[in-house]
Amino acid sequence: MEVRPTSIPDVLLIKPSVFEDARGFFKETYQEERYHKIGVGVQFVQDNNSRSQRGTLRGLHYQLEHSQGKLVQVFRGEIFDVAVDLRRSSPTFGKWTSAILSEHNHLQLYIPPGFAHGFYVLSELAEFSYKCSDYYFPEHEKTLLWNDPQLDIEWPITESPLLSEKDQQGIPFSNIEYFD
Ligand SMILES: Cc1cn([C@H]2C[C@H](O)[C@@H](COP(=O)(O)OP(=O)(O)O[C@H]3O[C@H](C)C(=O)[C@H](O)[C@H]3O)O2)c(=O)[nH]c1=O
């Protein structure tokens, strides 16, 4: 297992050990003791899975109350994954970091509570799977505008993305509620 730094210290890029043989491969996608040791300091309580077609952009979402830490990964396809630091007291407040996660690189991104999260699908199809450290509370969910000019996220977008109704009406960074 390898842990790689990202441009935001608390966001970790993790490469699990992958054991390949003539049948295919095996990897542990989560192991509490080992992940706590490398800094994944949360207890996960919910697993999610979404499937998206090429050009889909989901995000940028966060729960202001019941903020969720997330361990995200892709089991099919490839995505451009983004985390935005919304913790006002953080030295990287308002900064974003990204990673290409794919079925081939096996990379996982750990995003602690206090961040907005989203991704853009680069492959024909993306099977996205992630662990959350708190439950889903739709009443507390917020959507940060994915293409907010102040954040200036460098999405590798080739055409206008496929967005949900909710994501089309994201709130600009200057108007959202942040974490202390
Ligand atoms: C997130 C969630 C959604 N849902 C239901 C609510 C809707 O009926 C349906 C689709 O929800 P939504 O359009 O919010 O799904 P995404 O756009 O993939 O949302 C996720 O997108 C970004 C990438 C995230 O990081 C968040 O985990 C999450 O907000 O699933 C549930 O029942 N439980 C849940 O935990």
The ligand as a Tripos MOL2 file, in Angstrom:
@<TRIPOS>MOLECULE
LIG
   35    37     1     0     0
SMALL
NO_CHARGES

@<TRIPOS>ATOM
      1 C1        -25.8040   10.8230   -1.9780 C.3       1 LIG1
      2 C2        -27.0300    9.9830   -1.7910 C.ar      1 LIG1
      3 C3        -28.1000   10.0490   -2.6680 C.ar      1 LIG1
      4 N1        -29.2010    9.2600   -2.4640 N.ar      1 LIG1
      5 C4        -30.3110    9.3380   -3.4260 C.3       1 LIG1
      6 C5        -30.9000   10.7060   -3.5850 C.3       1 LIG1
      7 C6        -31.3370   10.7550   -5.0260 C.3       1 LIG1
      8 O1        -32.6450   10.2190   -5.1610 O.3       1 LIG1
      9 C7        -30.3590    9.8280   -5.7380 C.3       1 LIG1
     10 C8        -29.2820   10.5700   -6.4870 C.3       1 LIG1
     11 O2        -28.7070   11.4870   -5.5920 O.3       1 LIG1
     12 P1        -27.6650   12.5850   -6.1010 P.3       1 LIG1
     13 O3        -28.1550   13.1200   -7.4170 O.co2     1 LIG1
     14 O4        -27.4520   13.5690   -4.9840 O.co2     1 LIG1
     15 O5        -26.3900   11.6860   -6.3490 O.3       1 LIG1
     16 P2        -24.9280   12.2700   -6.6680 P.3       1 LIG1
     17 O6        -25.0230   13.4640   -7.5780 O.co2     1 LIG1
     18 O7        -24.1200   11.1080   -7.0760 O.co2     1 LIG1
     19 O8        -24.4390   12.7760   -5.2570 O.3       1 LIG1
     20 C9        -23.1500   12.4500   -4.7580 C.3       1 LIG1
     21 O9        -22.2600   13.1790   -5.5430 O.3       1 LIG1
     22 C10       -21.0060   13.5180   -5.0190 C.3       1 LIG1
     23 C11       -19.9700   12.9370   -5.9380 C.3       1 LIG1
     24 C12       -20.7420   13.1710   -3.6250 C.2       1 LIG1
     25 O10       -19.5990   13.1730   -3.1830 O.2       1 LIG1
     26 C13       -21.8440   12.9310   -2.7050 C.3       1 LIG1
     27 O11       -21.5650   11.7590   -1.9630 O.3       1 LIG1
     28 C14       -23.1760   12.7960   -3.3010 C.3       1 LIG1
     29 O12       -23.8080   14.0490   -3.1190 O.3       1 LIG1
     30 O13       -29.7790    9.0170   -4.7130 O.3       1 LIG1
     31 C15       -29.3030    8.3950   -1.3910 C.ar      1 LIG1
     32 O14       -30.3190    7.6910   -1.2090 O.2       1 LIG1
     33 N2        -28.2610    8.3290   -0.5030 N.ar      1 LIG1
     34 C16       -27.1230    9.0900   -0.6640 C.ar      1 LIG1
     35 O15       -26.1880    8.9680    0.1630 O.2       1 LIG1
@<TRIPOS>BOND
     1     1     2 1
     2     2     3 ar
     3     2    34 ar
     4     3     4 ar
     5     4     5 1
     6     4    31 ar
     7     5     6 1
     8     5    30 1
     9     6     7 1
    10     7     8 1
    11     7     9 1
    12     9    10 1
    13     9    30 1
    14    10    11 1
    15    11    12 1
    16    12    13 2
    17    12    14 1
    18    12    15 1
    19    15    16 1
    20    16    17 2
    21    16    18 1
    22    16    19 1
    23    19    20 1
    24    20    21 1
    25    20    28 1
    26    21    22 1
    27    22    23 1
    28    22    24 1
    29    24    25 2
    30    24    26 1
    31    26    27 1
    32    26    28 1
    33    28    29 1
    34    31    32 2
    35    31    33 ar
    36    33    34 ar
    37    34    35 2
@<TRIPOS>SUBSTRUCTURE
     1 LIG1         1 GROUP 0 **** ****
